[in-house]
């Protein structure tokens, strides 16, 4: 094996090790991001349930007083 070949093999091995380290770091970040996304998804579902409950309670209150104290909000955007 020539010195040139040995140097090339060493350079490739070094680059391979660096790429493996970068891949491991990227995989770790990906797992952390997936965990964060799962937690956010669960929180969004909690908030949607809370909003639904509040809207039902508001509707019941409006029905009970005949809409006299209603504050109507247009949620359709029109």
N, C-alpha and C positions, 0 to 999 in steps of 0.2 A: 504494500500500500504506500502510495507516495504521500509526501507531506501535504500536497494540494488536496488529495482525496480525504486525508484525515481531517484537514481543516474544514472541508465541505461537510463531512459527516458531523463534526462538532457543531458547526453553525446550524445545520438542520436539527440536530438534537436540542440545541438551545432554543431555537425558534419553536419547536414542537412543545417544549416544556412551558414556554411563555404563553403559547396559544391554549394549552391545557389549563393553565392558571386563569387566563382570561375567561375561558369557557366555564370553569367552576364558579367564578365570581358572577358571571351573567346568570347562571342557573340559580344561584343563591338569591340574586335580586328578583328573578322571575318568581320564585317560590314566595318570597316576601310580598311581592305585588299581588299574587293570587290570594294570599291570606288576607291582605288589606281589602281587596275587592270583595271577597266573601263577607267580611265584616261590614263593609259599606252596604252590600246588598241586603243583609239582614236588617241593618238600621233603616234602610229605605222601606222595607216591608213593614217594620214596626211603625214608622211614620205614616205610611199609607193606611194602616189599620186604625191608628189614632185619628187621622183625618176623617176616615169613614165614620167612626164612632161619633165624632163631634158633629158631622153633618147630619147624622141620624138624630142626635139629640136636639140639634137646632130645628130640624124639620118637625120633630114632635112638639117642641115648644111653640113653634109657629102655628101648628094645628090646634094646640090647646087654647091659644088666645085669639084664634081666628085671623091671625096675620096683622093685628092692629099695631103691633110694635115691630113689625118686620123691617129689616134692612136688606133689601134685595141686591144681590151682586150678580152681574152678568159674567158668567165664566166661559161664554162661548166666543168671546172676542169680537162679537159684532155689535 
